[in-house]
Amino acid sequence: MKLKSLLLTLMTIILGSFLLSSCGCSYSEASMPLGQTVAKINEKADFTTITELRSREIGNVLNASASIKSNSVDNKMLSYRFTWFDKDGFQVGTPGPWTPISLTAGSNTQVQGTAPNPSAKTFKLNVCA
Amino acid sequence: MKIFKTLTAIVFASSLLVACSGGVQYTDPGAVDTTGLGFGSTDLQTTVQTMVSGLLTFPPVVQLTSKERPILFVAGVKNTTNQQINTDMINNMMMTQLIQSGKFRFTDMSVVKKMRDQLNYQSDSGNVDPQSVIKIGQQVGAQYMLYGSVSAIEKSGDGKTSMYFLVSMRLMNIKTGIVEWADQKQIRKVQS
């Protein structure tokens, strides 16, 4: 019986390690509806919540911001990226790079991005924490 | 005994999975690269993103690009660190993204000799229809120069190594010598 429980523990450890190694972070995604400049949202993931999206045009280039709130009691490293779309929903350029930032426990932060060219009219934000 | 067989099967299957996942794999080029303290792909991409975003949203530059597409040339990014950083990648990525913004045009100093060779071929070889020969001396000069530097501070202690990069870029009006725009990106990494 002892041997059985030892083996089960071993198997749990092996499977757990495999699952942990394949799941790097908890993802969340939020999209700005076309034509809107402010969107209050509540997109929750394990450690973060995307609470607001904003956009404005500078020149004729779309500039976006997103508010991200920490749900964690620990300081976390997270990464985010913006993807841009034209008025017909086609992706403009390639998605931006995943940008790492540090988020203090329980705090809010604002991240910003600028569209690659004037054809971008809306965006989505992905967060990995 | 049965449990031994099950365990053996699981271990075997896991080893097969590990074996199959080995070798070369394609991955997202925009993924965060944490493989070392050096200036990596994430540093390159986020630096260029910061610079291009800064340039496209800086009010005097917005005003400038609302009327025309200024002509720039990239003078280069100077590496003052003791690391090997391919700064041509910063130049190329900046140039590509700024052209794709539709706000700027560039002259490319890296191909001047090849361009001159082609112009000489057209005018001197006798192989090109004289009516289609492009005459020398019609190129448009750059109005602005884009340049910058990468510097670093490396510190070690308490079993940790800290690396700090400062990338600075500037846009100078060649006619007046005035620096019209400047921005910087700070990156700090710690490895224990």
Chai-1 contact restraints between the chains, C-beta under 6 A:
chainA,res_idxA,chainB,res_idxB,connection_type,confidence,min_distance_angstrom,max_distance_angstrom,comment,restraint_id
A,K4,B,I3,contact,1.0,0.0,6.0,A-B,restraint_1
A,L7,B,I3,contact,1.0,0.0,6.0,A-B,restraint_2
A,L7,B,L7,contact,1.0,0.0,6.0,A-B,restraint_3
A,I58,B,T57,contact,1.0,0.0,6.0,A-B,restraint_4
A,I58,B,V62,contact,1.0,0.0,6.0,A-B,restraint_5
A,G59,B,V62,contact,1.0,0.0,6.0,A-B,restraint_6
A,V61,B,L56,contact,1.0,0.0,6.0,A-B,restraint_7
A,N63,B,T57,contact,1.0,0.0,6.0,A-B,restraint_8
A,S79,B,V32,contact,1.0,0.0,6.0,A-B,restraint_9
A,P97,B,G30,contact,1.0,0.0,6.0,A-B,restraint_10
A,P97,B,Q45,contact,1.0,0.0,6.0,A-B,restraint_11
A,P97,B,T46,contact,1.0,0.0,6.0,A-B,restraint_12
A,W98,B,G30,contact,1.0,0.0,6.0,A-B,restraint_13
A,W98,B,A31,contact,1.0,0.0,6.0,A-B,restraint_14
A,W98,B,V32,contact,1.0,0.0,6.0,A-B,restraint_15
A,T99,B,T46,contact,1.0,0.0,6.0,A-B,restraint_16
A,P100,B,V32,contact,1.0,0.0,6.0,A-B,restraint_17
A,T114,B,S53,contact,1.0,0.0,6.0,A-B,restraint_18
A,T114,B,L56,contact,1.0,0.0,6.0,A-B,restraint_19
A,T114,B,T57,contact,1.0,0.0,6.0,A-B,restraint_20
A,P116,B,Q100,contact,1.0,0.0,6.0,A-B,restraint_21
A,N117,B,Q100,contact,1.0,0.0,6.0,A-B,restraint_22
A,N117,B,S101,contact,1.0,0.0,6.0,A-B,restraint_23
A,N117,B,G102,contact,1.0,0.0,6.0,A-B,restraint_24
